[in-house]
């Protein structure tokens, strides 16, 4: 450091600020010591020493809080402000160092030693100046805080030390960094350090610029979205939508509170609504949540209809809508009676089983009408996917609840009559087993907490009265069948069909075809012939179609020929409907050898089945035709084995199987046939063919046979009896173990048939075969 004369000067400590030589700026002075120092300077020669504080937060700095190196300056101007502060204009003259503190009490007076810049190689300093100016110019372009006029002023400076000081004064550096530059007396070192600082500042500014651009883009996007949202709100408001989504949220909240949900469900709904409000309308999840909320609101949670427990009223409604079906009606009335006594009962799960067209679905509607409940029907035919019952998870595209929850939404109450139509037609594949999902629905112990994948929250189905319908119980899985109370509807007798046609079907078709009761009349004998020869079914669906056809033809006659009234007689049926399709009474016209009439149970009700046996020379080969199932083939083998073991007692040559081939055929070969009830019919036909004794034409039979000749019980006796009655048979041979089922058969059928219980094949042959044993055979 080059030494010069020492001088005493008042000290003005600066906070967060540094003054360089050749620098002119205004200062606001307010602290007592600083004011006294300033007054002393003004009283002397206007010279003062400016030094920066190490920490700007210190209000009353001590000797240790002030940097030793500062700037000797001259006070150019002083102005007292109204608030007591003094504003001064100072100009930096040269660098100086505090050698000694002379006074510290009232004001700071210090002894200062001035020092000058130390120059080096002139060319090197010029090169550094150029580099510094280039860096500073770039800094100005990036920063944009320093004007181009400042750059022009700086470019005119030729002295390197002064250039460094002026540039430093314009930079936004920390006081510590500026102080470091102030303390450097070597010009070369000062220029190099300043170039390094500017370079660093440039990097920081570039980073700031990038961040600023990113923030600006983000802000622009946000502002744009805000602007568009505000525009949308204004448009929606003009169109009548109060506040767009906010108005929609308010409406949803109101609907949630009115839906009378359980507390836990309402809590879930409000939580989802809160999410919905925060998610942008354009988001895919927004529509998912909205859909979910709509389902929660639309479902009935507590609303229910009050049951009409008047048994007489219910009985009247059921009788008006359906003729017969006493067992079903009795079960419904029992349910009402129990509910009236207990005031609370879990909904029963009934399964109406029977052939098509017997009125299973319409009966369920009548039950709903009788007890004043809402009615909802879902068809399960062809359902293969478990999600059809339990619904899909909300995360899937197009997800929705299962058919059970959909049905409850349609029902609008928690206690409807819920018809599960065609429950036997459900199937299973790789998508799951829907019948297993139905177990929870139809179990009274579980369905109070039914779980749907879409709704997620449990739903109470315990108050629902489920009624299922099925054509074939054999195709329903055992566990599912076990949960239902089976009520069989076998079919209608001829008398019942006549009553149903006259009381229900004909009036309905007259109305639907635009006729009046006075315009058409169907005579009783014509109706009977229609039932016997134009339809062959357990139910009345085909009968209704034929009556509809008659009404249409009558309407045509009335319109085209201007007739006032059409009376349909037995003779006119063929003119209107064509030749009869069926021959009434399928029994043989005379006793036949090797042909017996069996009784079968099919999905369409009962039917008669003719079994024929033919013998021809051969070596005992047994041929079975007629598309027989495995069970019927085994029945034929068992019958054949039994006859071989009892050949002598039956009057059959013991070597018959060595001389004859036997062919057993069941006509209508295109129709598959199977079931465990053809054993005694096959055996009877075999014995008839081997003995030459004819089978009585009026006898029908049903029952399975064992190798010892025992007759085993069968199912569907009621349906089989109805088919025998339709076919004109008069005698039924049935297993003795089935006597208990006779009470299910309508009185009109029992009166026209003779039922003979049998327990052994010998009894069957005794009643079925005509004539005596042919010993010569």
C-alpha positions in Angstrom: 0.0 0.0 0.0 1.4 3.3 -1.0 1.4 5.6 2.0 0.3 9.3 1.9 -0.5 11.9 4.5 -2.8 10.9 7.3 -5.8 13.0 8.1 -8.6 13.1 10.7 -12.2 12.8 9.3 -15.6 12.3 10.8 -16.9 8.7 10.0 -20.3 8.0 8.4 -21.1 4.2 8.7 -23.2 2.9 5.7 -25.8 0.1 6.0 -26.1 -2.2 2.9 -24.4 0.4 0.7 -20.9 1.1 -0.6 -19.5 4.3 -2.2 -16.6 4.1 -4.7 -14.3 6.9 -5.8 -15.7 9.0 -8.6 -19.2 7.9 -7.5 -21.9 10.6 -6.8 -25.0 9.6 -4.9 -27.6 10.7 -2.3 -27.6 9.3 1.2 -30.3 9.6 3.9 -28.8 10.1 7.3 -30.9 9.6 10.5 -28.8 8.0 13.3 -27.5 10.5 15.9 -23.8 9.6 15.6 -24.1 9.9 11.8 -25.9 13.3 12.0 -23.2 14.6 14.4 -20.4 13.3 12.1 -22.2 15.0 9.1 -22.5 18.3 11.1 -18.8 18.2 12.0 -17.9 17.6 8.3 -20.0 20.6 7.3 -18.3 22.8 9.9 -14.8 21.8 8.7 -14.0 21.4 5.0 -17.0 19.2 3.9 -14.8 16.1 3.8 -16.1 12.9 5.4 -15.0 9.2 5.5 -17.6 6.6 4.3 -17.2 3.0 5.5 -19.7 0.1 5.3 -21.0 -1.9 8.2 -20.3 -5.6 8.3 -23.9 -6.3 9.2 -26.6 -3.9 8.0 -29.0 -5.1 10.8 -26.8 -3.5 13.5 -28.4 -0.2 14.5 -25.7 1.2 16.8 -22.4 -0.2 15.3 -19.2 -0.4 17.3 -15.6 -0.2 16.1 -15.6 -4.0 15.4 -18.8 -3.7 13.2 -17.2 -1.3 10.6 -14.9 -2.3 7.7 -11.4 -0.6 8.0 -11.2 0.3 4.3 -13.7 2.8 2.9 -13.9 5.9 0.7 -12.9 9.5 1.4 -15.7 11.7 0.1 -16.9 15.3 -0.1 -20.4 16.5 0.9 -21.7 18.4 -2.0 -25.2 19.2 -0.6 -27.2 18.8 2.5 -31.0 19.0 3.0 -33.1 18.5 6.1 -36.3 16.6 5.5 -39.6 17.1 7.4 -39.3 13.8 9.2 -36.0 14.8 10.8 -33.8 12.8 8.3 -30.9 14.6 6.5 -30.4 13.9 2.8 -26.9 14.6 1.6 -25.2 14.4 -1.8 -21.7 12.9 -1.6 -18.9 12.4 -4.1 -16.3 9.7 -3.6 -12.7 11.0 -3.9 -10.3 8.2 -3.1 -9.8 5.0 -1.1 -8.7 5.2 2.5 -8.0 3.0 5.5 -8.9 3.7 9.1 -5.7 3.8 11.1 -7.2 4.8 14.4 -10.5 5.6 16.0 -10.1 9.0 17.8 -13.6 9.6 19.1 -16.4 7.1 19.6 -18.8 8.6 22.1 -20.9 11.3 20.4 -19.7 10.7 16.9 -17.1 8.6 15.1 -13.9 10.5 14.3 -11.1 8.5 12.7 -7.6 8.9 11.4 -7.5 7.9 7.8 -4.6 7.0 5.6 -5.3 7.5 1.8 -4.0 5.0 -0.8 -3.8 5.1 -4.5 -4.3 2.5 -7.2 -1.3 0.3 -8.1 -0.9 0.0 -11.9 0.8 -2.8 -13.8 1.5 -3.6 -17.4 -0.4 -1.1 -19.5 -1.2 -3.4 -22.4 -2.5 -6.1 -20.1 -4.7 -3.6 -18.3 -6.1 -2.4 -21.7 -6.9 -6.1 -22.7 -8.6 -6.6 -19.3 -10.6 -3.4 -19.8 -11.8 -4.5 -23.2 -12.8 -7.9 -21.8 -14.6 -6.2 -18.9 -16.5 -3.8 -21.2 -17.5 -6.8 -23.4 -18.8 -8.7 -20.4 -20.5 -5.6 -19.0 -22.2 -5.0 -22.4 -23.5 -8.6 -22.4 -24.6 -8.2 -18.8 -26.7 -5.1 -19.7 -28.4 -7.0 -22.6 -29.4 -9.8 -20.2 -30.2 -7.7 -17.2 -32.1 -4.8 -18.9 -31.8 -2.9 -15.6 -29.0 -0.7 -16.7 -29.7 1.9 -19.5 -27.8 2.1 -22.7 -26.8 5.7 -21.7 -24.9 4.2 -18.7 -23.0 1.9 -21.1 -22.2 4.9 -23.3 -20.8 6.8 -20.3 -18.7 3.8 -19.2 -17.2 3.4 -22.7 -15.8 6.9 -22.5 -13.7 6.1 -19.4 -10.1 5.4 -20.2 -8.7 5.0 -16.6 -8.8 1.3 -15.7 -9.3 1.8 -11.9 -12.1 4.3 -12.4 -13.7 2.0 -15.0 -13.7 -0.9 -12.5 -15.2 1.3 -9.8 -18.0 2.8 -11.9 -19.0 -0.7 -13.3 -19.0 -2.2 -9.8 -21.2 0.6 -8.6 -23.8 -0.3 -11.2 -23.8 -4.1 -10.4 -26.2 -5.7 -8.0 -23.6 -7.4 -5.9 -23.5 -8.2 -2.3 -21.8 -5.6 0.0 -19.2 -8.2 0.9 -18.2 -8.7 -2.8 -18.1 -4.9 -3.4 -16.0 -4.4 -0.3 -13.6 -7.0 -1.6 -13.2 -5.0 -4.8 -12.9 -1.8 -2.9 -10.0 -3.2 -0.9 -8.0 -4.2 -4.0 -5.4 -1.6 -4.8 -3.9 -3.7 -7.6 -5.7 -2.6 -10.8 -5.0 -5.9 -12.7 -6.3 -8.0 -9.8 -9.4 -5.8 -9.4 -10.2 -6.1 -13.2 -9.8 -9.9 -13.2 -11.9 -10.3 -10.1 -14.6 -8.0 -11.5 -14.7 -10.0 -14.9 -15.2 -13.2 -12.9 -18.0 -11.7 -10.8 -19.8 -10.3 -14.0 -19.5 -13.7 -15.6 -21.1 -15.4 -12.6 -23.8 -12.8 -12.5 -24.5 -13.4 -16.2 -25.0 -17.1 -15.5 -27.4 -16.3 -12.7 -29.3 -13.9 -14.9 -29.6 -16.5 -17.7 -31.0 -19.0 -15.2 -33.4 -16.4 -13.8 -34.4 -15.6 -17.4 -35.2 -19.3 -18.1 -37.1 -19.7 -14.9 -38.9 -16.5 -15.6 -39.9 -17.6 -19.0 -41.1 -20.9 -17.6 -43.1 -19.1 -14.9 -44.4 -16.7 -17.5 -45.7 -19.6 -19.7 -47.3 -21.2 -16.7 -48.8 -17.9 -15.6 -50.0 -17.3 -19.2 -51.6 -20.7 -19.3 -53.3 -20.3 -15.9 -54.4 -16.8 -16.8 -55.8 -18.1 -20.2 -57.7 -20.9 -18.4 -59.0 -18.5 -15.8 -60.1 -16.1 -18.6 -61.8 -18.9 -20.6 -63.5 -20.2 -17.4 -64.8 -16.7 -16.7 -66.0 -16.5 -20.3 -67.7 -19.9 -19.9 -69.4 -18.8 -16.7 -70.7 -15.7 -18.4 -72.0 -17.7 -21.4 -73.6 -20.3 -19.1 -75.2 -17.5 -17.1 -76.6 -16.0 -20.3 -78.0 -19.5 -21.3 -79.7 -19.9 -18.0 -77.1 -22.1 -16.2 -76.5 -20.1 -13.0 -72.8 -20.5 -12.3 -71.6 -23.4 -14.5 -70.0 -26.1 -12.4 -70.4 -24.3 -9.1 -74.2 -24.2 -9.7 -74.1 -27.8 -10.7 -72.3 -28.7 -7.5 -74.9 -26.8 -5.5 -77.7 -28.8 -7.2 -75.9 -32.1 -6.6 -75.4 -31.3 -2.9 -79.1 -30.4 -2.6 -80.0 -33.8 -4.3 -77.7 -35.7 -2.0 -79.3 -34.2 1.1 -82.8 -35.0 -0.2 -81.9 -38.6 -1.2 -82.3 -39.7 2.4 -79.1 -41.8 2.3 -77.7 -43.7 5.3 -75.1 -41.6 7.1 -72.1 -43.6 5.7 -73.3 -43.3 2.1 -74.0 -39.6 2.4 -70.5 -39.1 3.8 -69.0 -41.0 0.7 -71.2 -38.9 -1.7 -70.1 -35.6 -0.2 -66.5 -36.7 -0.3 -66.8 -37.5 -4.0 -68.7 -34.2 -4.6 -65.8 -32.4 -3.1 -63.4 -34.1 -5.5 -65.7 -33.4 -8.4 -65.7 -29.7 -7.6 -61.9 -29.5 -7.6 -61.3 -31.5 -10.8 -61.5 -29.5 -14.1 -64.6 -30.1 -16.2 -62.4 -31.3 -19.1 -60.8 -34.1 -17.0 -61.9 -37.7 -17.8 -62.3 -38.4 -14.1 -64.8 -35.6 -13.8 -67.4 -37.5 -15.8 -66.6 -40.7 -13.9 -67.3 -39.1 -10.6 -70.4 -37.3 -11.9 -71.8 -40.6 -13.2 -71.1 -42.3 -9.8 -72.8 -39.5 -7.9 -75.9 -39.8 -10.2 -76.1 -43.5 -9.3 -75.8 -42.9 -5.6 -78.5 -40.3 -5.7 -80.8 -42.2 -7.9 -80.8 -45.4 -5.9 -83.5 -45.9 -3.3 -81.9 -46.2 0.1 -84.9 -45.9 2.5 -88.0 -45.2 0.4 -90.5 -48.1 0.4 -94.1 -48.7 -0.4 -96.5 -49.8 2.3 -97.7 -53.4 1.8 -101.4 -54.0 1.4 -101.7 -56.9 3.9 -105.4 -57.5 3.2 -105.5 -61.2 2.4 -109.0 -61.1 0.9 -108.0 -58.3 -1.4 -104.8 -60.1 -2.5 -106.7 -63.4 -3.1 -109.3 -61.5 -5.2 -106.6 -59.9 -7.4 -104.7 -63.2 -7.9 -108.0 -65.0 -8.8 -108.9 -62.3 -11.3 -105.6 -62.4 -13.1 -105.0 -66.2 -13.0 -107.1 -69.2 -13.1 -105.8 -72.2 -11.2 -102.3 -72.2 -9.8 -103.6 -72.8 -6.3 -100.2 -73.6 -4.7 -98.6 -70.4 -5.8 -101.5 -68.3 -4.6 -101.5 -70.1 -1.3 -97.8 -69.4 -0.8 -98.2 -65.7 -1.4 -101.2 -65.5 1.0 -99.1 -67.3 3.6 -96.4 -64.7 3.2 -98.9 -61.9 3.7 -100.4 -63.6 6.8 -96.9 -64.0 8.5 -96.0 -60.4 7.7 -99.2 -59.1 9.1 -98.5 -61.0 12.4 -94.8 -60.1 12.7 -94.7 -56.7 11.0 -91.3 -57.6 9.7 -90.1 -60.4 7.6 -87.2 -61.0 5.2 -88.4 -61.1 1.6 -88.9 -64.8 0.5 -87.1 -66.1 -2.6 -89.6 -68.1 -4.7 -88.7 -69.9 -7.9 -91.6 -70.6 -10.3 -90.6 -73.6 -12.3 -92.5 -74.8 -15.3 -92.8 -75.0 -19.1 -93.1 -71.9 -21.2 -96.4 -70.1 -21.5 -97.9 -71.1 -18.1 -97.9 -67.6 -16.8 -94.9 -67.4 -14.5 -93.9 -63.8 -15.4 -97.5 -62.5 -15.4 -98.1 -64.2 -12.1 -95.2 -62.2 -10.5 -96.8 -59.0 -11.8 -100.1 -60.0 -10.2 -98.3 -60.6 -6.9 -96.8 -57.1 -7.0 -100.2 -55.7 -7.8 -101.9 -57.7 -5.0 -99.6 -56.5 -2.2 -99.1 -52.9 -3.6 -95.4 -53.2 -4.4 -93.4 -51.8 -7.3 -92.5 -54.4 -9.9 -89.2 -54.8 -11.7 -88.0 -57.5 -14.1 -84.6 -58.4 -15.4 -83.9 -61.2 -17.9 -81.0 -63.5 -17.1 -81.2 -65.5 -20.3 -77.7 -65.6 -21.9 -75.9 -63.8 -19.1 -72.3 -65.1 -19.0 -70.3 -62.4 -17.4 -70.2 -62.1 -13.6 -70.0 -58.3 -14.0 -73.6 -58.4 -15.4 -74.6 -59.2 -11.8 -72.0 -57.4 -9.7 -71.1 -54.5 -12.0 -67.7 -53.2 -13.3 -65.1 -51.3 -11.3 -65.4 -47.5 -11.8 -61.9 -47.4 -13.3 -63.1 -49.2 -16.5 -64.2 -47.2 -19.5 -68.0 -47.3 -19.7 -68.4 -48.9 -16.3 -71.8 -49.3 -14.8 -73.5 -51.2 -12.0 -74.8 -54.8 -12.4 -78.3 -55.7 -13.3 -79.4 -56.0 -9.7 -78.5 -52.4 -8.8 -79.9 -51.2 -12.2 -83.2 -53.0 -11.3 -83.3 -51.3 -7.9 -82.9 -47.9 -9.5 -85.9 -48.7 -11.8 -87.9 -50.0 -8.8 -87.4 -46.7 -6.9 -88.1 -48.4 -3.6 -86.2 -50.8 -1.3 -89.0 -53.4 -1.2 -90.1 -54.2 -4.7 -91.1 -57.5 -6.3 -87.9 -58.3 -8.2 -88.4 -60.9 -11.0 -85.3 -62.8 -12.1 -86.5 -64.2 -15.4 -85.0 -67.3 -17.0 -82.6 -68.0 -14.1 -81.9 -71.4 -15.6 -80.5 -69.8 -18.8 -77.4 -68.3 -17.1 -74.1 -69.7 -18.3 -70.5 -69.4 -17.3 -67.3 -68.9 -19.3 -63.9 -67.3 -19.0 -65.5 -64.0 -17.8 -66.7 -65.6 -14.6 -69.7 -67.5 -13.2 -72.8 -65.3 -12.8 -74.7 -68.0 -11.0 -72.1 -67.8 -8.2 -72.6 -64.0 -8.0 -76.4 -64.7 -7.7 -75.7 -66.7 -4.5 -75.2 -63.5 -2.5 -78.2 -61.9 -4.0 -80.5 -64.8 -3.2 -79.2 -65.7 0.3 -81.4 -64.1 3.0 -78.4 -64.2 5.4 -76.1 -62.3 3.0 -78.2 -60.0 0.8 -78.5 -57.3 3.5 -74.9 -56.4 2.6 -74.9 -57.0 -1.2 -71.7 -55.6 -2.8 -71.7 -54.1 -6.3 -68.2 -53.4 -7.8 -69.4 -50.1 -9.2 -71.2 -48.7 -6.2 -68.5 -50.2 -3.8 -70.7 -49.5 -0.7 -72.9 -52.3 0.5 -76.6 -52.2 -0.4 -79.5 -53.8 1.5 -81.6 -56.3 -0.5 -83.2 -58.0 2.5 -86.5 -56.2 2.0 -86.8 -57.3 -1.7 -89.2 -60.1 -2.6 -87.3 -62.1 -5.2 -89.2 -64.3 -7.6 -87.2 -66.4 -10.1 -88.6 -68.2 -13.1 -87.1 -71.3 -14.7 -88.1 -73.9 -17.4 -85.6 -76.5 -16.3 -84.4 -76.9 -12.7 -81.7 -79.4 -13.8 -79.6 -76.7 -15.3 -79.5 -74.5 -12.2 -76.4 -75.2 -10.0 -77.2 -77.0 -6.7 -76.1 -74.2 -4.3 -78.3 -71.6 -6.1 -81.2 -74.0 -6.2 -80.9 -74.6 -2.5 -81.5 -70.9 -1.7 -84.9 -70.8 -3.4 -88.3 -72.2 -2.6 -89.4 -74.1 -5.6 -93.0 -73.9 -6.7 -93.8 -76.1 -9.7 -96.3 -74.9 -12.3 -96.9 -78.1 -14.4 -99.3 -76.8 -17.0 -103.0 -76.5 -17.5 -105.6 -79.1 -18.1 -108.0 -78.9 -21.0 -110.8 -77.6 -18.7 -108.4 -74.9 -17.3 -107.3 -73.9 -20.8 -111.0 -73.5 -21.8 -111.6 -71.3 -18.8 -108.5 -69.2 -19.4 -109.2 -68.7 -23.1 -112.8 -67.6 -22.4 -112.1 -65.4 -19.4 -108.7 -63.9 -20.1 -107.2 -64.5 -23.5 -110.1 -63.9 -25.8 -111.2 -60.6 -24.1 -107.6 -59.4 -24.3 -107.2 -60.2 -28.0 -110.7 -58.7 -28.8 -109.5 -55.4 -27.2 -106.1 -55.4 -28.8 -107.5 -56.0 -32.3 -110.0 -53.2 -32.1 -113.1 -55.4 -31.7 -116.0 -55.4 -29.2 -117.5 -58.4 -27.4 -120.6 -58.1 -29.6 -118.7 -58.3 -32.8 -117.1 -61.8 -32.3 -118.2 -65.0 -30.6 -116.3 -68.3 -30.4 -118.5 -71.3 -29.7 -117.4 -73.6 -26.9 -117.0 -76.6 -29.2 -114.8 -74.4 -31.5 -112.7 -73.3 -28.6 -112.3 -77.0 -27.5 -111.2 -78.0 -31.0 -108.8 -75.1 -31.1 -107.2 -76.3 -27.8 -107.1 -80.0 -28.9 -106.1 -79.9 -32.5 -104.4 -76.5 -33.1 -102.1 -76.4 -30.0 -100.2 -79.0 -28.1 -98.5 -77.3 -25.1 -98.4 -77.1 -21.3 -99.1 -73.4 -21.3 -101.4 -71.1 -23.2 -99.0 -69.1 -25.4 -99.8 -70.8 -28.7 -103.5 -70.7 -27.8 -103.3 -67.0 -27.4 -101.6 -66.7 -30.8 -104.4 -68.7 -32.4 -107.0 -66.6 -30.8 -105.2 -63.4 -32.0 -105.3 -64.9 -35.5 -109.0 -65.5 -35.2 -109.6 -61.9 -34.1 -107.6 -60.5 -37.0 -109.5 -62.6 -39.5 -112.8 -61.6 -37.9 -111.7 -57.9 -38.1 -111.0 -58.4 -41.8 -114.4 -59.9 -42.4 -116.1 -57.0 -40.5 -114.2 -54.4 -42.5 -114.2 -56.0 -46.0 -117.6 -57.7 -46.0 -119.4 -55.2 -43.7 -120.5 -57.9 -41.3 -121.9 -56.8 -37.9 -121.0 -60.0 -36.1 -118.7 -63.0 -36.6 -119.6 -66.3 -35.0 -116.9 -68.9 -35.1 -118.1 -72.5 -35.0 -116.2 -75.8 -35.0 -116.6 -76.1 -38.8 -115.4 -72.6 -39.5 -112.0 -73.2 -37.7 -110.6 -75.0 -40.7 -111.8 -72.2 -43.1 -110.1 -69.6 -40.9 -107.0 -71.4 -39.6 -106.4 -74.2 -42.1 -106.2 -77.9 -41.4 -105.6 -79.0 -37.8 -102.0 -79.3 -36.8 -102.3 -82.1 -34.2 -104.4 -85.2 -33.9 -106.3 -85.1 -30.6 -105.4 -88.1 -28.6 -102.1 -89.7 -29.6 -102.8 -93.2 -28.2 -102.8 -96.1 -30.6 -106.1 -96.8 -32.4 -105.7 -100.6 -31.5 -103.6 -102.7 -29.3 -100.1 -103.1 -30.8 -97.4 -105.8 -30.4 -94.0 -104.4 -29.6 -95.2 -100.9 -29.0 -95.8 -99.3 -25.6 -96.7 -95.7 -24.7 -94.4 -94.0 -22.1 -94.9 -90.7 -20.4 -92.1 -88.1 -20.6 -91.3 -84.9 -18.8 -89.8 -82.1 -21.0 -89.1 -78.4 -20.6 -92.3 -77.8 -22.5 -94.3 -79.9 -19.9 -95.4 -83.5 -20.1 -95.5 -85.5 -23.3 -96.3 -89.1 -24.5 -93.6 -91.2 -26.0 -94.1 -94.3 -28.2 -91.4 -97.0 -27.8 -91.2 -99.6 -30.5 -89.4 -102.9 -30.6 -88.7 -105.0 -33.7 -87.2 -108.6 -33.9 -85.4 -110.1 -36.8 -83.1 -113.2 -37.2 -79.6 -112.6 -35.9 -77.2 -113.3 -33.0 -78.5 -111.2 -30.2 -77.3 -107.7 -31.2 -79.2 -104.9 -29.4 -79.7 -101.7 -31.5 -80.9 -98.4 -30.0 -82.1 -95.5 -32.2 -84.0 -92.3 -31.8 -81.3 -90.0 -30.5 -81.4 -91.5 -27.0 -79.4 -90.1 -24.1 -77.0 -92.1 -22.0 -79.6 -92.7 -19.2 -82.2 -94.1 -21.6 -79.6 -96.4 -23.2 -78.7 -97.8 -19.8 -82.5 -98.2 -19.0 -82.8 -100.3 -22.3 -79.7 -102.4 -21.3 -81.2 -103.0 -17.8 -84.6 -104.0 -19.2 -82.9 -106.4 -21.7 -80.8 -108.0 -19.0 -83.8 -108.4 -16.7 -85.8 -110.1 -19.5 -83.0 -112.5 -20.2 -82.8 -113.5 -16.6 -86.5 -114.0 -16.3 -87.2 -115.4 -19.9 -88.6 -118.7 -18.9 -91.0 -117.3 -16.3 -92.2 -114.7 -18.9 -92.9 -117.4 -21.5 -90.0 -116.4 -23.7 -87.5 -118.9 -25.2 -84.3 -118.8 -23.2 -82.2 -118.7 -26.3 -84.1 -115.8 -27.9 -80.9 -113.6 -27.8 -79.0 -116.2 -29.8 -81.5 -116.3 -32.7 -82.7 -112.7 -32.9 -81.3 -109.2 -33.2 -83.4 -106.6 -31.3 -84.0 -103.0 -32.5 -85.5 -100.5 -30.0 -86.6 -97.3 -31.6 -88.2 -94.1 -30.1 -89.9 -92.1 -33.0 -89.2 -88.5 -33.8 -85.5 -89.4 -34.1 -84.4 -85.7 -34.5 -85.6 -84.9 -31.0 -83.0 -85.7 -28.2 -84.5 -87.9 -25.5 -83.1 -88.7 -22.1 -84.3 -89.3 -18.5 -84.6 -92.0 -15.9 -88.3 -93.0 -16.4 -88.5 -95.1 -19.5 -87.3 -98.4 -18.0 -90.6 -100.1 -17.6 -91.9 -98.9 -21.0 -88.9 -100.3 -22.8 -89.2 -103.6 -20.8 -93.0 -103.8 -21.6 -92.4 -103.2 -25.3 -89.6 -105.9 -25.3 -91.7 -108.5 -23.6 -94.6 -107.7 -26.0 -92.4 -108.2 -29.0 -90.9 -111.4 -27.6 -94.2 -113.0 -26.5 -96.4 -111.7 -29.2 -98.8 -110.3 -26.7 -100.1 -106.8 -27.6 -99.9 -103.8 -25.3 -103.2 -102.2 -24.3 -103.7 -99.0 -26.3 -105.2 -97.0 -23.4 -102.3 -97.7 -21.0 -99.5 -95.2 -20.4 -96.6 -95.9 -18.1 -93.7 -94.3 -16.4 -91.0 -95.6 -14.1 -87.4 -96.8 -13.9 -86.4 -100.5 -13.7 -83.7 -102.3 -11.8 -82.0 -105.6 -12.8 -84.2 -107.3 -10.2 -87.4 -105.9 -11.8 -88.2 -103.3 -9.2 -89.9 -100.1 -10.2 -88.2 -96.9 -9.0 -89.9 -93.5 -8.4 -89.8 -90.7 -10.9 -90.5 -87.0 -11.1 -93.0 -84.8 -12.9 -96.0 -87.1 -12.3 -98.4 -84.2 -12.6 -97.0 -83.0 -16.0 -97.0 -86.6 -17.3 -100.6 -87.1 -16.2 -101.7 -84.0 -18.0 -100.0 -85.2 -21.2 -101.7 -88.6 -20.8 -105.1 -86.9 -20.3 -104.5 -84.8 -23.5 -103.5 -87.9 -25.5 -106.7 -89.7 -24.5 -105.2 -92.4 -22.3 -107.3 -93.8 -19.5 -104.9 -95.9 -17.4 -101.6 -94.8 -15.9 -99.1 -97.3 -14.5 -96.9 -95.4 -12.0 -94.3 -96.3 -9.3 -95.9 -97.1 -6.0 -93.5 -94.6 -4.3 -95.2 -91.8 -6.3 -98.6 -92.2 -4.7 -98.0 -89.2 -2.5 -97.8 -87.0 -5.7 -101.4 -87.8 -6.8 -102.8 -85.0 -4.6 -101.0 -82.5 -6.9 -103.0 -83.6 -9.9 -106.1 -81.6 -10.7 -109.4 -83.3 -9.9 -110.6 -83.0 -13.5 -107.6 -85.0 -14.6 -107.8 -87.6 -11.8 -111.5 -88.2 -12.7 -110.6 -89.1 -16.3 -107.7 -91.4 -15.5 -107.1 -94.6 -13.5 -103.8 -94.6 -11.6 -102.3 -98.0 -10.8 -99.3 -98.0 -8.5 -96.8 -100.7 -9.3 -93.6 -101.8 -7.5 -92.4 -104.7 -9.8 -92.3 -105.3 -13.5 -94.6 -108.3 -13.2 -97.4 -106.0 -12.0 -96.7 -103.7 -15.0 -96.9 -106.6 -17.5 -100.1 -107.9 -15.8 -101.9 -104.5 -16.4 -100.2 -103.5 -19.7 -100.3 -106.6 -21.8 -103.5 -108.1 -23.4 -104.1 -111.8 -23.9 -102.4 -114.8 -22.3 -98.8 -115.9 -22.3 -97.8 -117.6 -25.6 -96.0 -120.7 -24.4 -95.1 -121.7 -28.0 -93.1 -118.6 -28.5 
